[in-house]
Amino acid sequence: MQVPPETTAAFSEDELAALDVEELLEATSPTRVETGPGALSTLGHWARELGGQRLLLVTDRGLREAGHQERVLACLGESGYDPESVAVFGDVRPNPTTEDVDRALSVAREHGSDLIIGLGGGSSLDCAKGVNFLLTNGGRIEDYWGVGKADQPMLPMIAVPTTAGTGSEAQSFALIANAKTHMKMACGDKKAACRVAILDPELTQTMPAAVTAATGIDAISHALETAVTTQRNGISSRFSREAWGLLAEGFPRVVTGASEIDARQQMLYGAHLAGAAIENSMLGAAHALANPLSAHYAMTHGVAIGIMLPHVIRFNQDVVGEIYADLLAAAGAETVPGVAAGEQLASLVERMADDAGLPRTLAECDIRDNLLDQLAAEANEQWTGQFNPRPVSTETLKGLYQCASPQRT
């Protein structure tokens, strides 16, 4: 698996220090960010600016039921797009597979789409990117598993996230599952990066509590894993630390059911910065461990992450303890002298998951111990694990599953 090129070479330490995070994002990302309450109103402007005439909207049923699909269509109508110029694929399923992409692709081809809008969580945005790969470069999703395998230019894409989770709108990767095995394939190409990301916190107010919790923990994991990956650099570290600060403050507020728009804005922008950190860094063992759980048990990705992340943090303590101490400081956490920073950070994440009502153990999700060997072997094949700061193996990954699987009495 290729890794991103070293991106800090263009900036000296002094230059990095002189840029605030918004300036750094603008300098390093091809994605224009529109953010704030009501930002959705800019959608039609950007579709026109990017030359879109025949638009494809990729979303899911829940967004239609929440009224967000109609809001998007209304915004486009106000910019002069008639109903015939916008095709809708509104049936993206969670953890989209190659079948989802193929069904959306048939709509795009029949419509003659020249611009793609992804509306929803990571599933909708990933599916939209998958369509972009195949519509412009042909073949199958499997052909793009890896990095930089698209030869032809890709269509402009606008991302409108409605969850504060994956940060997919900040990344040039699409995560698509094989329809038969349900194992995820990471397909990355700089040409797949969104041209515009619209971060409107008003769209996240309709998230059910369980979705708010699971997607929020996922965003937190992105900030914490990118901060310590072997591919971390000056740019990714800035994004990781800033994202974690925003998420650590915003998450306890949004999981209480509060609808304060500023807290939701914090979460949405924090998730975006964490996504930008992934783009400049990588992820680690928590994601390697989570993917087989989603594949075999249809476990929500954020739930799996919430269970495994604290154990991975403890596992990594000996090699990145100083970074964990800095992250505790960034969150303004009270620390206990003499207790390892990794232990304190892991405990903080566990308390956050508890407060959000997320399960703490695999046993609570009815994950049986007799499958741990298979899960560990599959986790060891996940590409993210190779970037964990402390090397992992099938044996150590099984040990992490066992840490999350206290013996039943």
C-alpha positions in Angstrom: 0.0 0.0 0.0 1.4 3.4 -0.9 1.3 6.1 1.7 0.9 9.9 1.2 3.9 11.8 0.2 5.6 13.9 2.9 3.6 17.1 2.7 5.4 19.2 5.3 8.4 19.6 2.9 6.8 22.7 1.5 6.6 24.4 4.9 9.4 25.2 7.4 8.5 24.8 11.1 8.3 28.6 11.4 5.9 28.8 8.4 3.7 26.1 9.9 3.6 27.9 13.2 2.7 31.2 11.5 -0.4 29.7 9.9 -3.7 29.3 11.8 -5.5 26.1 11.2 -7.9 27.6 8.7 -5.1 29.1 6.7 -3.3 25.7 6.8 -6.4 23.9 5.6 -6.7 26.3 2.7 -3.0 26.0 1.8 -3.0 22.2 1.8 -6.5 21.0 0.7 -8.1 21.2 -2.8 -11.5 21.4 -1.1 -13.2 24.8 -0.6 -15.0 24.8 2.7 -18.3 26.7 3.3 -19.2 26.5 7.0 -21.8 27.8 9.4 -25.6 27.8 9.9 -27.3 28.2 6.6 -24.2 27.3 4.5 -26.4 24.9 2.5 -27.8 28.0 0.7 -24.5 28.2 -1.2 -24.9 24.9 -2.9 -26.5 26.1 -6.1 -23.9 28.8 -6.5 -21.1 26.2 -6.2 -22.8 23.8 -8.6 -22.9 26.7 -11.2 -19.4 27.8 -10.4 -18.1 24.2 -11.1 -20.0 24.1 -14.4 -22.6 21.5 -13.4 -25.5 21.1 -15.9 -26.7 17.6 -15.2 -26.4 16.8 -11.4 -26.5 13.5 -9.6 -27.5 13.7 -5.9 -26.4 10.6 -3.9 -28.1 10.2 -0.5 -30.1 7.8 1.6 -33.7 7.2 2.7 -33.2 8.7 6.1 -32.2 12.0 4.6 -35.3 12.0 2.5 -37.5 11.3 5.5 -35.7 14.0 7.5 -36.5 16.5 4.7 -32.9 17.2 3.8 -33.2 15.9 0.3 -36.0 18.3 -0.4 -34.0 21.2 1.1 -31.1 20.4 -1.3 -33.4 20.2 -4.3 -35.0 23.5 -3.2 -31.6 25.2 -3.0 -30.7 24.0 -6.4 -34.1 25.2 -7.8 -33.4 28.6 -6.4 -30.2 28.6 -8.5 -32.1 27.8 -11.7 -31.8 24.0 -11.8 -35.1 22.5 -12.9 -36.2 19.0 -11.7 -35.1 17.4 -15.0 -31.5 18.5 -14.5 -31.1 16.7 -11.1 -31.2 12.9 -10.8 -31.4 11.4 -7.3 -30.1 8.1 -6.1 -31.6 8.0 -2.6 -31.0 4.4 -1.6 -27.4 4.3 -0.2 -27.1 1.7 2.6 -24.9 1.8 5.6 -21.3 0.6 4.8 -22.0 0.8 1.0 -20.9 -2.1 -1.1 -19.9 -2.5 -4.7 -23.6 -3.2 -5.4 -24.7 0.2 -4.0 -22.1 1.9 -6.2 -23.2 0.0 -9.3 -26.9 0.9 -8.7 -26.0 4.6 -8.3 -23.8 4.4 -11.3 -26.6 3.2 -13.6 -28.6 6.3 -12.6 -25.7 8.6 -13.3 -25.0 7.1 -16.7 -28.7 7.2 -17.7 -28.9 10.9 -16.6 -25.6 11.9 -18.2 -24.4 13.5 -15.0 -21.5 15.9 -15.1 -21.4 16.9 -11.4 -22.0 14.8 -8.2 -23.4 15.9 -4.9 -23.0 13.6 -1.9 -25.6 14.3 0.9 -25.4 12.4 4.1 -22.9 10.6 6.3 -19.8 8.8 5.2 -21.8 6.1 3.5 -23.4 8.5 1.0 -20.2 10.4 0.4 -18.2 7.2 -0.1 -20.8 5.9 -2.5 -20.7 9.2 -4.4 -17.0 9.0 -4.8 -17.2 5.4 -5.9 -19.6 6.4 -8.7 -17.1 9.1 -9.7 -14.3 6.6 -10.1 -16.4 4.3 -12.3 -18.3 6.9 -14.3 -15.0 8.6 -15.4 -12.5 5.8 -15.4 -14.6 2.7 -16.0 -14.0 -0.8 -14.7 -14.9 -2.1 -11.2 -14.3 -0.6 -7.8 -11.8 -3.4 -7.1 -9.6 -1.8 -9.8 -9.1 1.2 -7.6 -8.3 -0.5 -4.4 -5.2 1.3 -3.3 -3.9 4.7 -4.2 -3.6 6.6 -7.4 -5.1 4.1 -9.8 -7.5 6.4 -11.7 -5.9 7.5 -15.1 -8.6 9.9 -16.3 -9.9 13.2 -14.7 -12.9 12.9 -12.5 -16.1 14.9 -12.2 -16.4 17.8 -9.7 -18.0 16.7 -6.5 -19.7 18.7 -3.7 -20.0 17.1 -0.3 -22.8 18.0 2.1 -22.2 16.0 5.3 -25.1 15.6 7.7 -23.2 13.8 10.4 -20.1 14.9 12.3 -18.2 11.6 11.9 -16.1 10.3 9.0 -14.8 13.6 7.6 -15.1 11.9 4.2 -15.6 15.3 2.6 -12.0 16.2 3.5 -10.5 13.0 2.0 -9.7 11.6 -1.5 -10.5 8.0 -0.4 -13.7 6.1 -0.8 -14.3 3.1 1.5 -16.4 0.6 -0.4 -17.2 -2.9 0.9 -17.0 -6.0 -1.3 -20.6 -7.1 -1.7 -19.7 -10.8 -1.0 -17.2 -10.6 1.8 -18.3 -7.2 3.2 -14.6 -6.3 3.8 -13.9 -2.7 3.1 -11.7 -1.5 0.2 -10.0 1.8 0.5 -9.8 3.5 -3.0 -7.8 6.7 -3.0 -6.9 9.2 -5.6 -6.2 12.9 -5.3 -8.6 13.4 -8.3 -11.4 12.1 -6.1 -11.2 14.9 -3.6 -14.3 17.0 -3.3 -14.1 20.4 -4.8 -16.4 21.9 -2.2 -17.5 20.8 1.3 -20.6 22.5 2.8 -20.6 22.2 6.6 -24.0 23.3 7.8 -24.6 22.3 11.4 -28.4 22.8 11.0 -28.3 19.5 8.9 -27.0 17.6 11.9 -29.8 18.5 14.2 -32.0 15.7 13.0 -29.5 12.9 13.8 -30.9 10.3 16.2 -29.0 10.1 19.5 -27.4 6.8 18.6 -26.1 8.2 15.3 -24.7 11.3 17.1 -22.9 9.1 19.5 -21.4 6.6 17.0 -20.4 9.1 14.5 -18.9 11.4 17.1 -16.7 8.6 18.6 -15.6 7.8 15.0 -14.5 11.4 14.5 -12.7 11.3 17.9 -10.9 8.2 16.8 -9.7 9.9 13.6 -8.2 12.7 15.6 -6.5 10.4 18.1 -5.2 7.8 15.6 -3.9 10.3 13.1 -2.0 12.1 15.9 0.2 9.0 16.5 0.4 7.1 13.2 3.8 6.4 11.7 2.9 8.7 8.8 2.2 11.7 11.0 3.8 15.0 10.0 3.7 18.6 10.9 0.5 19.3 8.9 -1.5 16.2 10.1 -0.4 16.8 13.7 -1.8 20.4 13.6 -5.1 19.1 12.2 -5.3 16.2 14.7 -4.7 18.3 17.7 -7.2 21.0 16.7 -9.8 18.5 15.8 -9.4 16.7 19.1 -9.8 19.9 21.0 -13.0 20.8 19.2 -14.4 17.2 19.5 -13.5 16.7 23.1 -15.4 19.9 24.0 -18.4 19.4 21.7 -19.1 15.7 22.1 -20.2 15.8 25.7 -22.6 18.6 24.8 -24.3 17.0 21.7 -24.7 13.5 23.3 -26.9 15.0 26.0 -29.5 15.8 23.4 -28.7 19.5 23.4 -29.2 21.2 20.0 -27.0 24.2 20.6 -25.9 25.1 17.1 -22.4 26.1 18.2 -21.7 22.6 19.7 -22.9 21.0 16.5 -20.7 23.4 14.5 -17.7 22.4 16.7 -18.4 18.7 16.0 -18.9 19.2 12.3 -15.7 21.3 11.8 -13.7 19.0 14.1 -14.7 16.0 12.1 -13.7 17.8 9.0 -10.3 18.6 10.4 -9.9 15.0 11.5 -10.7 14.0 8.0 -8.0 16.4 6.7 -5.6 14.8 9.2 -6.3 11.4 7.7 -5.6 12.8 4.2 -2.2 13.9 5.4 -1.5 11.0 7.7 -3.1 7.6 8.1 -5.2 5.6 10.7 -4.1 2.8 13.0 -5.0 -0.4 14.7 -8.4 0.7 16.1 -9.7 0.8 12.5 -8.1 -2.4 11.6 -9.9 -4.1 14.5 -13.2 -2.4 13.8 -13.6 -3.4 10.1 -13.9 -7.2 10.7 -16.5 -6.6 13.4 -18.6 -4.6 10.9 -18.1 -7.2 8.2 -19.2 -10.2 10.3 -21.6 -8.7 12.8 -23.0 -5.7 10.9 -21.8 -3.7 13.8 -22.0 0.0 13.4 -18.5 1.3 12.6 -18.6 3.9 15.4 -19.7 1.4 17.9 -16.9 -1.0 17.0 -14.4 1.9 17.2 -15.7 3.0 20.6 -15.1 -0.4 22.0 -11.6 -1.0 20.6 -10.0 2.5 20.7 -9.3 2.6 24.4 -7.5 -0.7 24.3 -5.4 0.4 21.3 -4.4 3.7 23.1 -3.2 1.6 26.1 -1.3 -0.7 23.7 0.4 2.3 22.1 1.3 4.1 25.4 5.0 3.0 25.5 5.9 4.5 22.1 3.7 7.6 21.9 3.1 8.5 25.6 4.4 12.1 25.1 1.9 12.7 22.3 -1.0 11.3 24.4 0.1 13.7 27.2 -0.1 16.6 24.7 -3.6 15.5 23.6 -4.8 15.4 27.2 -3.5 19.0 27.6 -5.3 20.0 24.3 -8.5 18.8 25.8 -8.0 20.6 29.0 -8.3 17.3 30.9 -7.3 17.1 34.6 -4.4 14.6 34.9 -3.3 12.3 37.7 0.4 12.4 38.5 2.2 9.1 38.2 -0.5 7.6 35.9 0.5 7.0 32.3 -0.9 9.5 29.8 -2.2 6.6 27.6 -4.1 5.1 30.5 -5.7 8.5 31.3 -6.6 9.2 27.7 -8.1 5.7 27.3 -10.1 6.2 30.4 -11.3 9.6 29.1 -12.5 8.0 25.9 -14.3 5.3 27.8 -16.1 7.9 30.0 -17.1 9.7 26.9 -18.5 6.5 25.3 -20.3 5.7 28.6 -21.9 9.1 28.7 -23.1 8.6 25.1 -24.7 5.2 26.0 -22.3 3.2 23.8 -21.3 -0.3 24.7 -17.9 -0.8 26.3 -17.3 -4.5 25.6 -17.7 -7.0 22.7 -19.6 -9.2 25.1 -22.4 -6.6 25.2 -22.6 -6.9 21.4 -22.8 -10.7 21.6 -19.4 -11.2 19.9 -18.3 -14.8 20.6 -14.8 -15.6 21.7 -14.6 -18.5 19.3 -14.4 -16.2 16.3 -11.5 -14.1 17.7 -8.8 -16.0 15.8 -10.6 -15.3 12.5 -11.3 -11.7 13.4 -7.6 -11.2 14.4 -6.4 -12.7 11.2 -8.6 -10.5 9.1 -7.7 -7.4 11.2 -4.0 -8.1 10.4 -4.8 -7.9 6.7 -6.4 -4.4 7.1 -4.1 -1.7 5.6 -4.6 0.8 8.5 -2.9 -1.5 11.0 0.5 -1.2 9.3 0.6 2.5 10.2 0.0 1.9 14.0 2.8 3.5 16.0 3.4 0.1 17.8 3.7 -2.8 15.3 0.8 -5.2 15.4 0.4 -8.9 14.5 -2.4 -11.4 14.4 -1.4 -12.4 17.9 -1.4 -8.9 19.4 -4.6 -8.0 17.6 -6.2 -11.1 19.1 -5.0 -9.9 22.5 -6.7 -6.5 21.9 -9.9 -8.3 21.1 -9.6 -10.3 24.3 -9.0 -7.1 26.3 -12.4 -5.9 24.9 -14.0 -9.3 25.6 -14.1 -9.9 29.4 -14.9 -13.5 30.2 -18.6 -14.2 30.8 -19.5 -15.4 34.2 
